[in-house]
Amino acid sequence: MTREIIEMARDSGMELYGLGKDRARFVHHLEAFAKLIAEKALAERAMSEVQRLGQEIEATDRTWVGLTEQEHTDIAVECGCMSADWVFYGAAVERKLKERNT
């Protein structure tokens, strides 16, 4: 980490010697250095949040569980539409939902 900070200091334009002679130049380079440190911290927080969200998504991933034939029939009976066409229609809707959600 120390080497990385020294590299960022060099990247910002800071020099290790003679900064005290030109106050405006020192302040300019110090501000550039602070900006690099802040950007790195922000990037690390963003990456941490991305990883957390990825883990959360993985945890909520579920396997599709379709209705049984009996459940299709029971729903058709409950809805008062017991013809075979309605049972086939229900199965077709379920297949389409599965296609979209898996």
C-alpha positions in Angstrom: 0.0 0.0 0.0 2.8 2.4 0.8 4.4 1.9 -2.6 1.0 2.5 -4.3 0.7 5.8 -2.4 4.2 6.9 -3.4 3.3 6.0 -7.0 0.2 8.1 -6.8 2.2 10.9 -5.4 4.5 10.7 -8.4 1.6 10.4 -10.8 0.1 13.6 -9.3 3.3 15.5 -10.1 4.6 15.8 -6.6 8.3 15.7 -6.3 9.9 14.3 -3.2 12.4 17.2 -2.8 12.1 21.0 -3.0 8.3 21.3 -2.6 8.6 23.9 0.1 10.2 26.5 -2.2 7.1 27.1 -4.3 4.0 27.0 -2.2 1.5 27.3 -5.1 3.1 24.5 -6.9 3.1 22.3 -3.8 -0.6 23.0 -3.1 -1.4 22.2 -6.8 0.4 18.9 -6.6 -1.0 18.1 -3.1 -4.6 18.7 -4.4 -3.9 16.4 -7.4 -2.5 13.7 -5.0 -5.6 14.0 -2.8 -7.9 13.6 -5.8 -6.1 10.4 -6.8 -6.5 9.0 -3.3 -10.2 9.9 -3.3 -10.8 8.4 -6.7 -9.1 5.2 -5.5 -11.2 5.0 -2.4 -14.4 5.6 -4.4 -13.4 2.9 -6.8 -12.8 0.5 -4.0 -16.1 1.3 -2.4 -17.9 0.8 -5.7 -16.2 -2.5 -6.4 -17.2 -3.7 -2.9 -20.8 -2.7 -3.5 -20.8 -4.5 -6.9 -19.4 -7.7 -5.2 -22.1 -7.4 -2.5 -24.9 -7.0 -5.0 -23.5 -10.0 -7.0 -23.6 -12.2 -3.9 -27.1 -11.0 -3.1 -28.3 -11.8 -6.6 -26.7 -15.3 -6.5 -28.4 -15.9 -3.1 -31.8 -15.1 -4.6 -31.4 -17.2 -7.7 -34.1 -19.8 -7.8 -34.7 -22.9 -9.9 -38.0 -22.8 -11.8 -40.6 -25.1 -10.3 -43.6 -25.6 -12.6 -47.1 -26.7 -11.7 -48.0 -30.3 -11.7 -50.7 -31.7 -14.0 -52.9 -32.0 -10.9 -52.3 -28.4 -10.0 -53.3 -27.3 -13.5 -56.5 -29.3 -13.3 -57.3 -28.0 -9.8 -56.9 -24.4 -11.0 -59.1 -25.1 -14.0 -61.8 -26.5 -11.7 -61.5 -23.5 -9.3 -62.0 -21.1 -12.2 -64.9 -23.1 -13.6 -63.2 -23.7 -16.9 -62.6 -27.5 -16.9 -62.4 -28.0 -20.7 -59.2 -29.4 -22.0 -58.5 -26.2 -24.0 -58.2 -24.2 -20.8 -55.8 -26.8 -19.2 -53.7 -26.7 -22.4 -53.8 -22.9 -22.3 -52.6 -22.8 -18.7 -49.7 -25.1 -19.5 -48.8 -22.9 -22.5 -48.8 -19.8 -20.3 -46.6 -21.6 -17.8 -44.1 -22.6 -20.5 -43.9 -19.0 -21.7 -43.3 -17.7 -18.1 -40.6 -20.3 -17.6 -38.9 -19.3 -20.9 -38.9 -15.6 -19.8 -37.7 -16.2 -16.3 -35.0 -18.8 -16.6 
